[in-house]
Amino acid sequence: MKIFEKLETLAYRNIVVPLQGRTTFNFVNEHYNKGMKVLDFGCGTGSNSKLFNPEDYIGSEVDSSRVESSGKKYPKYKFEKIPIINSSKDKLPWADNSFDMIFVSLCLHHINAGSCKHIFKEFRRVLKSNGKILGIEPALIDGKYFSNILMNILDAGDYILPINKYKNMYKSESFTTTHINVVKIFGYNLWQYSSVATDEEPTKFENGKTQIRKITKPIHLLGLYGKWVVLIFLGYKLIDLLINMFGSM
Ligand SMILES: C[S@@+](CC[C@H](N)C(=O)[O-])C[C@H]1O[C@@H](n2cnc3c(N)ncnc32)[C@H](O)[C@@H]1O
C-alpha cells in the first residue's frame, strides 16, 4: 500500500494544505508571537512549519518517512520522530515545561480518546504552566448532514467528533477549551480552538467511533484505494490513445 500512501501525501500537500492555508495562517497569527517555543504535534508533511519562526519550531511525527521528507522540503526547520503514545509509559522526548504552545492540526481525529488522554498528559508535562494548545480538527456539526457524511467518506480519521466531545476529551485530562471558530473548507467544517491546563477534576470520556463513521468506513476504504486505481487506469488509457493518434503519423 506504500504507493497509495505516497499518492495520498502528494494530494494532501498540494490540494488540502493550500486550500486551508489562509484560514490557518490567520488563526495561528492571532495566537503566536515570535519567540514562543512551539511543538507541532503530528506535523505531517511539515507544511505548517512556515507559519512559525524556524528558531521557535519543532515538528513531531510518528511517521519517519514524513519526518525525512519534511526535513528535506523545509531545511531551516527542525523535525523529530516521536513514539506513538498509547500508555502512561510512552513519553514525548522533551523535558517538562519546554513549550509555550502546542499546535495540533488535523491530528486528533486519527487517534482514539483513550490514547488522546495519554497524549494530553504529555502535553501538560511539556507545556509551560502558562502555555496553551492551539488546535484545528474536523468536527461534526448538528444539522450539517452533508458535511458530516462527506468528511467521514473522504477522511482517513476514524474519530471525527462533535465539538462537545472533543472538549470533553480535553476535560478528561483537566484542560479547558475555548471555541474560536468553525471554518468551512472543501466541504469540511474545521473547528479552531485553544486549550489550557487547569486544576479542575478530570471527567470521564467515552471512547469509540461515531455512528456515521461505523456506516461510512467501508465507503471510505473503497474511495481511498478505488480513486487511485481509476485515475491510474484513465492515465494509462489516455497515454495509449495519444500513442495511437500520434504514433501512426
Ligand atoms: C492529516 S495529517 C495532519 C498533518 C498536519 N498537522 C497538517 O495540519 O497538515 C495527520 C497526521 O497525524 C499523524 N498521526 C496519526 N496518528 C498519530 C498518533 N497516534 N500520534 C501522533 N501523530 C499521529 C499522522 O502521521 C499524520 O501525519
The ligand as a MOL file (V3000), in Angstrom:
LIG
                    3D

  0  0  0     0  0            999 V3000
M  V30 BEGIN CTAB
M  V30 COUNTS 27 29 0 0 0
M  V30 BEGIN ATOM
M  V30 1 C -3.9250 14.7380 8.3690 0
M  V30 2 S -2.2880 14.7050 8.9320 0 CHG=1
M  V30 3 C -2.1110 16.3480 9.5300 0
M  V30 4 C -0.7470 16.8780 9.3270 0
M  V30 5 C -0.5080 18.3290 9.7500 0
M  V30 6 N -0.6620 18.5130 11.1560 0
M  V30 7 C -1.3750 19.2970 8.9800 0
M  V30 8 O -2.1770 20.0050 9.5570 0
M  V30 9 O -1.2250 19.3520 7.7500 0 CHG=-1
M  V30 10 C -2.3880 13.7510 10.4020 0
M  V30 11 C -1.0350 13.3920 10.9770 0
M  V30 12 O -1.2340 12.8090 12.2740 0
M  V30 13 C -0.2510 11.8310 12.4510 0
M  V30 14 N -0.7020 10.8550 13.4630 0
M  V30 15 C -1.5700 9.8460 13.3110 0
M  V30 16 N -1.6850 9.1380 14.4600 0
M  V30 17 C -0.8620 9.7320 15.3510 0
M  V30 18 C -0.5340 9.4620 16.6970 0
M  V30 19 N -1.0750 8.4380 17.3550 0
M  V30 20 N 0.3450 10.2710 17.3150 0
M  V30 21 C 0.9020 11.3180 16.6470 0
M  V30 22 N 0.6340 11.6170 15.3660 0
M  V30 23 C -0.2350 10.8290 14.7250 0
M  V30 24 C -0.1080 11.1820 11.0850 0
M  V30 25 O 1.1460 10.5470 10.9340 0
M  V30 26 C -0.3030 12.3560 10.1510 0
M  V30 27 O 0.9010 12.8900 9.6820 0
M  V30 END ATOM
M  V30 BEGIN BOND
M  V30 1 1 1 2
M  V30 2 1 2 3
M  V30 3 1 2 10
M  V30 4 1 3 4
M  V30 5 1 4 5
M  V30 6 1 5 6
M  V30 7 1 5 7
M  V30 8 2 7 8
M  V30 9 1 7 9
M  V30 10 1 10 11
M  V30 11 1 11 12
M  V30 12 1 11 26
M  V30 13 1 12 13
M  V30 14 1 13 14
M  V30 15 1 13 24
M  V30 16 1 14 15
M  V30 17 1 14 23
M  V30 18 2 15 16
M  V30 19 1 16 17
M  V30 20 1 17 18
M  V30 21 2 17 23
M  V30 22 1 18 19
M  V30 23 2 18 20
M  V30 24 1 20 21
M  V30 25 2 21 22
M  V30 26 1 22 23
M  V30 27 1 24 25
M  V30 28 1 24 26
M  V30 29 1 26 27
M  V30 END BOND
M  V30 END CTAB
M  END
